[in-house]
Amino acid sequence: MFLARLNPKSGSFNIDLRLQRHFTTVALSLPANVVLYTIYGQILQGNFSNFDQGSKDMVDKIIIATCSVFNSITKDPQFKPNALKFHY
């Protein structure tokens, strides 16, 4: 996989069509909490299957804490993506 972007401050802002045909724009929306709980739940339940019951009971708490941190980061205005900080 290759990633390319334009410099927002210098150079030409037009892309040659012969070059542009090699790239695809992909935009993803943030997943809903139900989707995150399902994905992380399946992964952690599989990984914790050989642990004792006390550790298995922590799976739901780990998922809730992870989703809480994820949601607080995505809603924080400090981490909103822009042209200079697109990687957030």
C-alpha positions as CSV (number, residue, x, y, z in Angstrom):
1,M,0.0,0.0,0.0
2,F,1.3,3.4,-0.9
3,L,0.1,6.8,0.5
4,A,0.6,10.1,-1.2
5,R,-0.5,13.7,-0.4
6,L,0.1,17.2,-1.7
7,N,2.1,19.9,0.1
8,P,-0.6,22.5,1.1
9,K,1.9,25.4,1.1
10,S,4.0,25.1,-2.1
11,G,4.1,23.6,-5.5
12,S,1.3,23.1,-8.0
13,F,-2.1,22.3,-6.7
14,N,-3.1,20.5,-9.9
15,I,-2.4,16.8,-10.4
16,D,-1.7,15.4,-13.9
17,L,-4.6,13.1,-14.8
18,R,-2.1,10.4,-15.9
19,L,-0.7,10.4,-12.4
20,Q,-4.0,10.8,-10.7
21,R,-5.5,7.6,-12.2
22,H,-3.1,5.5,-10.1
23,F,-4.6,6.7,-6.8
24,T,-7.9,6.1,-5.0
25,T,-9.5,8.2,-2.4
26,V,-10.7,6.3,0.6
27,A,-12.8,7.9,3.3
28,L,-13.9,6.0,6.4
29,S,-16.4,7.1,9.1
30,L,-15.9,6.3,12.7
31,P,-17.5,3.1,13.8
32,A,-20.4,3.1,16.3
33,N,-19.9,1.9,19.8
34,V,-21.8,-1.3,19.2
35,V,-19.4,-2.1,16.3
36,L,-16.4,-1.4,18.5
37,Y,-17.8,-3.6,21.4
38,T,-18.5,-6.4,19.0
39,I,-15.0,-6.3,17.4
40,Y,-13.0,-5.9,20.6
41,G,-15.3,-8.4,22.4
42,Q,-14.7,-11.2,19.9
43,I,-10.9,-10.6,19.9
44,L,-10.5,-10.4,23.6
45,Q,-12.8,-13.3,24.4
46,G,-10.8,-15.5,22.1
47,N,-7.5,-14.3,23.6
48,F,-8.8,-14.7,27.2
49,S,-10.3,-18.2,26.6
50,N,-7.4,-20.0,28.3
51,F,-7.3,-17.7,31.3
52,D,-9.1,-18.1,34.7
53,Q,-12.6,-16.9,35.2
54,G,-11.5,-13.7,37.1
55,S,-9.5,-12.6,34.0
56,K,-12.4,-13.5,31.7
57,D,-14.7,-11.2,33.8
58,M,-12.3,-8.3,33.0
59,V,-13.0,-8.4,29.2
60,D,-16.1,-6.2,29.4
61,K,-14.4,-3.7,31.6
62,I,-11.4,-3.5,29.3
63,I,-13.7,-3.0,26.3
64,I,-15.6,-0.2,28.0
65,A,-12.4,1.5,29.1
66,T,-10.9,1.3,25.6
67,C,-14.0,2.6,23.9
68,S,-14.2,5.4,26.4
69,V,-10.7,6.5,25.7
70,F,-11.3,6.2,21.9
71,N,-14.4,8.3,22.1
72,S,-12.8,11.0,24.3
73,I,-9.9,11.3,21.8
74,T,-12.1,11.5,18.7
75,K,-14.3,14.2,20.3
76,D,-11.3,16.3,21.5
77,P,-10.9,19.4,19.3
78,Q,-7.1,19.2,19.8
79,F,-7.0,16.0,17.7
80,K,-9.2,17.1,14.8
81,P,-7.5,16.4,11.5
82,N,-6.5,19.3,9.3
83,A,-4.1,19.7,6.3
84,L,-1.0,19.9,8.5
85,K,-2.1,17.2,11.0
86,F,-4.0,14.7,8.8
87,H,-2.6,11.7,10.7
88,Y,-4.8,12.0,13.8
